[in-house]
Amino acid sequence: GLKGKLDRALAKRLENVGVQWVILSEQWEKDYRLLIKFRQREGHCNVPAKHIESGRNLGTWLEAQRQQKNEGKLDETIER
């Protein structure tokens, strides 16, 4: 269903005032690549909450992804 999906009309309104989804998507991809880098080095994805990877707070980002998944808000296209 529509649970966790941003209503198309609301998304359009955000786009009209300049929200750029591509930028958000690009940043997600960068953070995801940092997670892969962390996993390759450490052998796991249990990132400490305050861990900084290449200047980004990877721990906080990963916690936000987990929270969104638990709330059913993680976009299925990025959920793997």
C-alpha positions as CSV (number, residue, x, y, z in Angstrom):
1,G,0.0,0.0,0.0
2,L,0.8,3.6,0.4
3,K,2.2,3.2,4.0
4,G,5.6,4.9,4.1
5,K,5.2,6.5,0.7
6,L,5.2,10.3,0.3
7,D,2.0,11.4,-1.2
8,R,2.7,12.3,-4.9
9,A,0.9,15.7,-4.5
10,L,3.0,16.5,-1.4
11,A,6.2,15.4,-3.2
12,K,5.3,17.7,-6.1
13,R,4.8,20.7,-3.7
14,L,8.3,20.0,-2.2
15,E,9.8,19.9,-5.7
16,N,8.1,23.1,-6.5
17,V,9.9,24.9,-3.7
18,G,13.2,23.4,-4.7
19,V,13.7,20.1,-2.9
20,Q,16.0,18.0,-5.0
21,W,15.5,14.3,-4.6
22,V,18.6,13.6,-6.8
23,I,20.8,15.3,-4.2
24,L,19.2,13.2,-1.4
25,S,19.6,10.1,-3.4
26,E,23.3,10.9,-4.3
27,Q,24.1,11.5,-0.6
28,W,22.4,8.2,0.3
29,E,24.6,6.4,-2.3
30,K,27.7,8.0,-0.9
31,D,26.8,7.0,2.6
32,Y,26.0,3.4,1.4
33,R,29.4,3.2,-0.3
34,L,31.0,4.3,3.0
35,L,29.2,1.5,4.8
36,I,30.5,-1.0,2.2
37,K,34.0,0.4,2.8
38,F,33.6,0.0,6.5
39,R,32.4,-3.6,6.1
40,Q,35.3,-4.5,3.9
41,R,37.7,-3.2,6.4
42,E,36.0,-4.3,9.7
43,G,34.3,-7.5,8.4
44,H,30.8,-6.4,9.8
45,C,28.2,-3.6,9.6
46,N,27.9,-3.0,13.4
47,V,29.0,0.6,13.1
48,P,29.4,2.4,16.4
49,A,26.9,5.2,16.9
50,K,29.4,8.0,16.8
51,H,31.7,6.5,14.1
52,I,33.0,9.0,11.5
53,E,33.9,7.6,8.1
54,S,35.5,10.0,5.5
55,G,34.0,13.0,7.4
56,R,30.5,11.6,7.5
57,N,28.8,10.3,10.7
58,L,28.2,6.8,9.4
59,G,26.9,5.5,12.7
60,T,24.1,8.1,12.8
61,W,23.2,7.5,9.2
62,L,23.0,3.7,9.7
63,E,20.8,4.1,12.8
64,A,18.5,6.4,10.8
65,Q,18.2,3.7,8.1
66,R,17.3,1.1,10.7
67,Q,14.8,3.3,12.3
68,Q,13.1,4.0,8.9
69,K,13.0,0.3,8.1
70,N,11.4,-0.4,11.5
71,E,8.8,2.2,10.9
72,G,8.1,0.9,7.4
73,K,9.4,4.1,5.8
74,L,12.6,2.8,4.0
75,D,12.1,3.0,0.3
76,E,11.8,-0.6,-1.1
77,T,14.1,0.4,-4.0
78,I,17.0,0.8,-1.6
79,E,16.1,-1.9,0.9
80,R,18.4,-4.9,0.2
